[in-house]
Amino acid sequence: MPDYGLDLEFGIFPSPDATRHHEILELAQLADVLGLDHVSIQDHPYQAAHLDTWTLLCAIGARTSQIRLSTNVANLPLRPPVVLAKAAASLDVLTGGRVELGLGAGAFWDGIEAAGGGRKSPKEAVDALVEAITIIRSFWAGEPGRFEGEHYSTRGLRPGPAPAHDIPIWLGAYKPRMIRITGQLANGWVPSMGYADPPALPDLNARLDEAAVAAGRAPQDIRRIYNIFGQFGTGSGLLRGTPQDWAEQLTDLAVGIGMSTFIVGADDPDFLRRFAAEVVPLTRELVAAEREGGASKGVGSEAPEATSPQAEAARESVATQASSAFTAAQLAIPAHLVEVHDYLRSELDQVRDIVRQVREGHTSVGQARSVINTMTMRQNNWTLGAYCESYCRIVTGHHTNEDRGMFPHLLRADPSLEPVVTKLEDDHAVIAGLLDALDRALVGLVAEPGYGSEGQRALDALSDALDQLTESLLTHLSYEEEALHDPLAIHGFG
C-alpha cells in the first residue's frame, strides 16, 4: 500500500478510570511536556468505571498547552449531534484550537439502551451518523438550522459558538459501508489493534482510497490514525520488543501501509517517557530515511553481510571506483545504496533459508516463527507467508521510491543516463511480475500448508518462484550499484 507522505503524529490513549483521575491528568500533562501530539479518550457513558469523556477532556485541556484533544470515538447514540458540535466548538475555543472529533455510529447497544439511547439497526445507526456529520459541520459553519432528516432535525436552530479552527472529524470504521462513508466525508480514519490488526489494514485502506477517489477526493486527504497497544521487552510479535523493534514496526506501518498517526494505549508514565524519548524520534528518523532513499535497515545497526556472488562482485566494483577523485561525502551516497541493497540481500537469504528448512522437514510452516523472530522485519502475523509478503512489499516500496524520485532526478541532472535508467525500470517491471508470482505461490501454500502431496507441490512452486526472484533481483541490484555509482556520487539522490 502507498505511503501517503503525511507527517507522523503520536499520542496516548489512557484509560478513563474514575479511581485514577489524578494519574490520568498527570499522564496527559506529561504527554504534553514530552511533545506528543494527541491525548485521545474513549467514550462509553454507560460504563460505570469511566469518567465522562467531555468532562475529562476539559480538565486535560485546562492543564495542558499544546497537545490536541480528541474523542476516540464519541458515542453518537448518546450524544446528539448539536450537543456534540457545541461541546467540541466550546472546548476548541477554550483551548485555542486543539480539538479533533472522533465519531462512532454506536456499539454495545444494551448499554446504550440502558442509558436512554434508542436501539438502532446497523443501517439506521450509519444513516444517523451521516446525518450527524452534516449537522455538526453546518453548526460549526454558523449556518442556521434547517436540516430535516430521518433521525435528526435542526429546523429553527441558531448555531454557535464557532470553533477556533476547522475541527477534523475522525470516524471509527471497519465495515464496508462505514469505510465508504469515511472515504467520502471524514478527515481521519481511526481503527484499533484487536479490531483491525495489521494484516487487515491494506485491504481496508484500499477500500478507503477507492471511496475517496469516487467522491472526488485525494486519498491523502484522509489521515490514517491507528490505536496501538503493546509493551517493551524481549518478546516476539507486534509491539512486544525493544524500542528499536517498535520503531521498525511502526515504520513498516507508516511507509508500507500508510498509517500516519499512532495513538498508544498507555497508563504508565515510565512507559510513556520511553515511548516518547526512544520510539518516537527513531520512528521519525526511519520513516524519513525510507522516504528519502528506499528501504532502511535501521539506525545504529551494522550493515548485513551480503552472501551472494553478485553482491561480492558489486562490492568489489564499488570499492575500486571509490579510489577515484570523489570526496568522502560523495562516496557516502552510492555506499548508502549498497547498504540498502545489502539489507534486501540479507533478508532474502533469510527467506530462502526458512523455505529450505520447511522443504527439508526441519521445521513446519508454523514453526518457522522461531527463525523469523531473529530477523530485522517484524510482523503481527508470525508465519512464513506473512514474512515473505512483507519482503515483497519492502522490495516493491524500494523500487517505487527509485522510480518516482531517484531516477527522474538523475535524468534531469544527466540525460545521457536514459539507457541505464530505462534498463533499471524494465528490471523493476520484471521483478514486479516475479513478486506477483511469489504472491500466488504463497496463496497456494496457505491453501495447502505443507501436508501431503498437495502441500509438497505448493512448497515446490514457492521454491521455484523464489529462485526466479533471487536470480533476477540479485543481478539487478549488482548492475544498479555499478552503473549508478558515479552518477549518484556526482548528483546525489535528489
Phi, psi and omega in degrees: 000158186283157168267119185281356173076013182281151175300143178285145174227151182223148180203184180236156184228075184285155175285128181279052184287120184297333180283351182238034188297324178296316181296322180297314180296319179294323179295318178296320177297319179297316178300322178296313181294324181284353176087017176289162188266331189222145159236124191233132188239131176290161187226101177227083185300338180275357181274112187298330184278351186263144167290156175295134188296312183291322177297317178296316179298323177297317179296320178295317179300325181288337184260358183236169184232336186236323189295142180274153188242133182214155169269140189220070000237158182295140183275094186301320181299338179253002180225096182306146187301324179294319179294319176299313181299317181291319179297313181295317180295320180297313179294326177297317177297314184292333183254008178071036174084046183243018186256140170229137189252113171268135182236145173229147182288342179122144175207176180054059190293334176298314178294320179298314181294321179294333180269007175104000178271146179284141177286133180236150171289163178306318179295316180297321181296318180289320176303317180295323178297316179299316177298318183297319179299317177301314182295314183298314181292324176295320178300311181297329179281355179078020182279133179303144183291121176215014184280134174231109180237183180288330186249333183222153175220139178236017184302127180090356182289139172253107186283158175150156002280166173282143177292165181284340177209172178289106185286123176290147175248122174261149173237132170276114190215140177223323184281158186306315183291321178295323176297318179298316181294323176299315178297328182279323196236336193267160172267340182210150175244130187232086172274170181231144168304143183098326175257323175221092178283165187311319180300336181275343188294317182303316180294317179296319178297318180297318178295323178295317178298316180301317180293321179296313181297319179298332179269007179079023180247159174272141179305326181287355174289346183249113178286137180261110183254132185234121173280118186241155181217139180182192179205158177272144179172206180242012182282173179258169180103172183292127176055049177230005186246215182281167174305325176298316177300314179303312183298319178295319180292318178292326175298317178299319178293326183284304186274339181267330186240333176105008176287136186234350176231129182240116180253111188263131173294118187210131173234356184254119181298325179294317175301315183297319179299317181292320178300312183289324186277330186245310186289313186298307182294324180292321177298316178301319182292316180295317179296318178299318179295318178300316183290330182279323188212021178099197186299137178244140183268000177112151183277136174082001179261154180282146177295132180293149178284125176285140186251351184276153175300324179297321180295319180294319178297319179295319181297319179295321179296315180295320179297323178295315180293336182292345178278005180284195187274008181290150177282167178299321180295320178293318181293337180293336183288305175295332177296325178294322177299317177298321180298315178297316180296322177299324176299314180296321179296316182298315180293325177296320175302320180295316179301314181297322181294320179296314180299320178299315181298319179294317181296322183276358176084009178287336180208156176269171177303317180291321182289347177301346178308318184296330177282318182297330180303333183276357187274170183287315182283147180236142179226154176287326182260100187276076177226163177303314181300316181296321180292315179299319178298320178298318179297316178303318182292323179295315179298315179300317179297319178298313181293323177297318178299320178294314182298322186271335187241297188293312184296311177301322178298313182294323178293323177295321182285327184210090182301339180293349179280001186305316179299320179295312182296321179299317178298317181296319178295321177297320176302317180301320180294319179296315181295324177300319177295322178291325176294322176297319179296320177297321179297319179295323177295324178293322176300318178296325180291323177297321181290327181229078192284059168085016182244129176074189184294322179296319177296322178295319177297324178295320177293322177298317179296321178295317180297317179298316180296321180291322177297316180295318178297316182301312182299312183290318184292315182294322176297317179298313182299317181294316179299316182297318181299320182284315185291329185257005182303302183293314179302321179291321178298325182277314190254346182074185180281339184103000000 
